[in-house]
C-alpha cells in the first residue's frame, strides 16, 4: 500500500546455461529507497522477498540502447573475454542492470556485472 517510485538500477540475476544462453529462472531486484531502508514496507505478495545484499566487488561493462536478453548475453561474453583466465568471479550467475525508464529513447545505460570471488 506504499508507493515508493522506481529505483535504478533494475537488476536481473541471470543464470547462464552451458551454451551461454540464460535459463528461464531469473530474479528481478529493485533497490528500496533510502527513506524506507530502516523499516521497509512488508510485501503483500508472498513471491516478493526483502533481501539485504552484502557488499561486493564487481567486474562491469556498460552499453547503450534498449537491452534485450541477447544483448546481455553478448556483453557478458565480451566481459568474460576481456577478463581472461586470471580474474576469479562467480560463474553460476551474473547481473543484468538497466538504469532508464522505458520511455527514454536516447542515452540509455545498461550494465553486466560479474561478482568477484
N, C-alpha and C positions, 0 to 999 in steps of 0.2 A: 503493500500500500504506500510505499515511499518512493517518489520519483527521484532518481539520482542522476539522470542525464547520461550521455555516452562518455566513455573514457577512452584514452588511447595509450598504448596500442590495444587492439583486439588481438589476442594471441591464441592461435590454434596449435595444440600439441599434435604433431604429426608422427605417426608410427610407420616408418618405411618398411615395405615388403622386401624380399630378397632382390627383386629386379629394380628397386629404387622407387617404384610407384608407392602411393600411400594406401595403407589399409583403410577399410571403411570405418575403423574405430578412430574417432577424433575427440578432442576435448577442447572446448572453447573457454577461454578465460578472459574476464574483464576485471580491471582494477577497481577496487572500491574507492570512491573519492575520499580525500583527506578528512573531511568533516565527519565521515562515518567510520573511519578506521578503528577508533577505540570501542565503538558499540555499533557494529553493522546490523541493519535490519535482518530479521530472520526470514529466510525464503519460505514462501507458502507452497512451493513446488518441491516435492521430495527429490527430484532429479538434479536440483541446484544445490551445490555444496559450497560452503565458505572454507577456503584453504589459505593457510599462510605460507607463502613461498620463502624459502631461506635465501640468503644472499648467494649469488652465483656469478661466476666469471664466464663470459660467453665469447665465442668467435662469431662475427656477424658480417653479413654482406647486405647491401641495400640496392634496391632497384625501383623504378617508377612504373606508372601505368596501372590499369585495372588488373590486379593479380588474380590469376586462376591457378588451379592445382598444378597444371603443367609448368607454370612459371616458378612456383615454389620448388617443385621437383628439380627443374633445370638449375635454379640458383643454388639449391642445396648441393647438387653435383659439382657446380663450379667452385663452391666454397670448399668442398671436400678435396677437390683437385688442388686448389690454392694452398691448402694447409699441408698437403703431402702426408707422408707417413710419420713424421716426427711429432705432430700435435696429438695429444690424447684428449678425446672428448666422447661423450655418450653417443653410442651408435644406435641405440634402441628407440630413440625419439629425437625430434628437434622441434623448434618453434617457428611458426609462420606468423608474421606480425603485419598488421595493417594499421595505419595511423589516420586515415582520412575517411570522412563520410562519403557515402556512395554518390552524392550529387556533386562532388568536387571533380571537375573534368581534367584539370592540369596540375602538374607539380605534385603528383601523388607519391607517397613514400611507403614502401614495403620493405621488410627485412626477413632474412632467415637467420636464426640463431642456433648454434651448436653449443651445448653446455660443456665447459672444460671439466675434465676429471681431476 
